[in-house]
Amino acid sequence: MSNIVSFPGGDEPEKKLEDEDRTSELLARVGQRVRNARKLKRFSRRVLSDESGVSQRYLAQLEAGQGNISIALLMRVADALSLDMGQLVSADPFASNGGPQLAELLSRANPAKRARALAMLSGEHAGTLRQRRVALIGLRGAGKSRLGRRVAEVVGVPFVELNREIERLSGLPVEEVVALYDQPGYRRFEREALEQTVRDRPSVIVAVSGGIVSEPDTFDYLLAHFRTIWLKATPEDHISRVRGAGMTRDGETAADALATLRQLLNSRAPYYAQADRTVDTSAYSEEAVVDQLIEETRHCGTREQRDDVEASGEG
């Protein structure tokens, strides 16, 4: 039998080395995160020094993983970079692999990109459902209702005109909802109708009002839960279709209607342009537009519905 001799406190040098290694890893991690966050902020080291009150010499040592900076000074650096201390020191791989950078990029993104990113990050199921719900957006006269019904019938999914859902929820025609509750009241019903559509319809083609973009939160919700298609047209085509469908407003002349539509199109086009796809309904015949929309929305149906459409040769 071999004799094993133990010395009291004999593991202290090993423990000391382990602590030094962990300290070195921490300093390197903090230094890298400070450097990355500073670059994302587009701060020079001098600017960060001015914002934090920490000298450039300390910052250079910190970013190199060599500066054993005090907690108080590190807190100043974190505040200047709009971070919390946990984002700098945590061993969480999310923090080290782009957490602060992702937050910064999301804050800079436009609503459409932000909504799509959040939908993807929320999980595969949510992303799949977003692909199976399609919203047609655009000014009145774009053909959202007429085209939406035709395409939904071919693809084999329900079609929802959101204004009809608002009427069902409120028990009033849309015109009376606006007259009684004004635009804010109408927008509240619009949001409720949209949320109910999301809850009740895993696959759907929905036509929304042209003014949905005027309520940023609701438009962000739409972008996050629906694949959006802008039905784009010239102001002249919008007017022609509106007048042909008897949708002109009382006392509105053709010149007034055209001027109003031009103004609306100019103000709303940047929002409509955030859609996933744009289909120019002025550039093609209605049949060609329907064919394009069928291709864009074919994924909305269930596998069985898609197989039935393809077997029948429709679209």
N, C-alpha and C positions, 0 to 999 in steps of 0.2 A: 504494500500500500504506500502510495507516495505521500509525502508530507507536504501539506499546503500551509504556507505561512502568510498570514494577513497582517498588514501594517495599518494601524489606525490612521484614517485620513489619507490613505494612499491613493484614492481616486480624485483628490482635489486638483492636481495638475490637468487630468483629463477633463474634469468639469470646467476648469478655467478655459481650456482650449475650446470646448464646446460653446461656452458663453461668448467667447471672442468671435467664433465663426458666426453665431447667430446675430451678434451685433454688427458684424461686417455685412451680412446679408441685408439686415434692416437698413443700414446706412445706404447701401447701394440701391435698394428698392426705393427709399424715400428720395434719393438724389435723382433717379431716373424719372420718377413721377413729377417732381418739381420741374425738371427740365422739360418734360413733355407738356405739362400744363402751361408753362411759361410760353412755349412756342405756339400752342393753340391760342393763347391770349394775344399773340403777336407782341409780347413784352420783350424788350431788351433786358439784359441783366440790370442795367442802370435804372430802367423804369420800375422793375420789380423792387429794386433797392429803395427807390423813392416811395413806392406804394406801401412797402412793408416796414421801412425803417431799419432794415437789416443791411449791413454793409455788403458791398459787392464782393469783398474778399471772403466773407462768410458764405455768401451764396455760391461762389465758385467752388469752395470746398464742399459745400453741401451737395451740389450737383455732381461732383466728382466722387461722391460716396465716401468722402474723407472727413467731413466736418461733423463732429459730435455736438451738434447744435442743441441749445437748451430747448425745453418744451415751450417756454414763453416765446422765444424767437421763432420757433417752427410754427406756432399758432399764428403769429403775425404773417408769415409767408403764406400759410393756408388761407387766411382771410383775404389777403391781397389777390390770391388766385381764385377766389370764390369757391373754395373747397372746404370740406371739414377735415379734421385731423384724421379721421378714420380712412379717408380716401388716400391719404399719404402713407400711413403706416400699416394698414391692414394687409394681412397675408392672403386675403380673398383674391383668387385668380381673376375674378371679374374686374376688380380694381386695377390689378396689374396689367390686364390684357385689354384695356381700353375703356373702362367704366367712365372715368372723367371725360375722355375724348368723345365717347358716344353721347354723353349728356350735352356736351358742348355742340356737337354736330346737330343733334336733334333740335337744340334751341335756335340754330341758324336756319333750319330747313323750313321751306314753305309748308302750309297746312297739308297739302296733298302728300308730299313726301313724308311728312311726319306721321300722317294717318296710315300710310301704307307700311311704314316701318313698324309702327305700333301693332298693326294687324298681324304682320309676320312674326313679331316677337311674342305675341300673345299665344301662339301655338299653331300647329299644323291645321287643327280643326277649324279655328277661326279664319285662317287664311284661305282654306278650301271653301268655307261658306261665303266669304267675300267674293270669291271667283264665281260662285253660283248665283249671286244676286247682282243684277245689273240695273243701273239707274240711267235713264235718258234725261239729259239736261239741255237747256237752251231756252231762247226766247219763245214767246207765244208765236205760233205759226211755224214752228220748226218741224211739226209733224210727229211730236213725241207720242201722242195718244194713238193716232192712226197707225203709224209705223210700229209702235210697240205692240199693239194688238195683233197685227199681222205676223210679226216675228214670233211672239209668244205662242201663237197657235201652231206654227211650224215646228218650233223647238220643243214644244210640249210642256210649257211651264205656265203658271198663272200670270196674268197681267193685272197690275194694280195702277190705277190712276189716283195719285195721292189726294187730289181734291175731293174725289168721291169718298175716300176714307175719312177725310175731314168732315164731310157732310154727315156721314154715318155716326161719327163720334159726337158731333155737336147737335145733331138733329135738325140742322138748318142748312139751307143752300149757302154756298161759299160767299155769295154776295151779301147775304144777311149776316154771316159771321163777321165779315169785314165791317159792315155798317154798325153792328151791335158792339163788337169788341175792338174795333180798329185793327191796324196792322199787328200790334203786339199780341193781341188775342188770337188773331189768325195764325201767327207764327208759333204760338204755344200749341195750338191744335195740330199744326203741321209737324212739330217735333214729336208729339204724342203719337200721331198716325205713323210717322216714320219708325219710331221705336216699336210700335205694335207690329208693323210689317216685318221688322227684323226678327221679332220673337216668334211670329206665326208662320213665316215663309222661309224655309231653308233654301228654296230656289224660287226666283221671281224676276220678272222684268217690271220695273216701276217707272212711271212718268211723273216727274216732279215739276212744280211751278218754276217759272223762270227766275223768280225772285228769291229762291231758297238761298242763293249766295249772299243775300243781304244780312243773314243771321249767321255770323262766323261759327258759333258752336254747333249749330245744326248742320252747316255745310261740312265742317270737320267730321261730324258723326256720319254723314252720308259717305264721305270719302273713305272713312275707316271701315264701313260695313258693306259697301257696294263697289263693284267695278263700274266706273262711270264712263259714259259715252256722250260727248258733246255733239248734238245735231246742229251743225253750223249752216248758216245760209246768209245771203246778202240781205240788207234791209229791204230792198225792193221785193225780193221773194217772200220775205216775212209778211210784208204788207199785202201782197197779192193773195197769199194764203189766208190771212186773217179776214180780209174782206170777202173772199170767196166762201169762207165758212160762217159768215155773218157774225164775226167776233169783234167787230168794231164797237167802240164805246159811243154812247149817245152824244151827239153834238160834235163829234170828232171828225174834222175834215181829213181828206187823204194826205194833204201836206202836213197837217198837225201830227197825224199818226206816223208818217214817215220820219218826221223830225224827232218824235219821241222815241221811236225804235232805234234810230241812229244813236241817240244819246244813251239809251239803255245798253245797246250793243257795245259802245265804246267803254262804258263804265264797268260792264260785267264781263267782257271778253277775257280780261286777265284771270278771272276766277274760273270761267268755263274752260279756259285753256289748261287748267290743272287736272282735267279729266284724263283717265287712262288712255282713251282713244278719241279721235275726232273724225267724224264722218261729214263730209261736205255735201249737203243735200241740194245745193245749187249747181254743183258740178256734174251731177249724174241724174239719170232718170229715176223715178220712184222704184221701179223694179230693180235697178242696179243697186240702189241704196238698201233695199230690203235684202238683197243677196249679201251685201257687205255686213249688214247687221246680223244676219243668220250665222255667218262665219264667226262674228265677234261674240255671239251669245250661245253658240251650240253647246258649250260646256255647262250651261245652266241646268240642263235636264239631267235626270238620272241616267245611269248607264243604259237601262232598258229603253228609256225614251229616246236617247241618242241613237241606239241601234235601230229602233223603229223608224226614225226619220231617215237614217242612211239607207235602210232596206227599201223604203218607199221611193227613194230617189228624189225626195223633196229638198229644196234649197240648193 
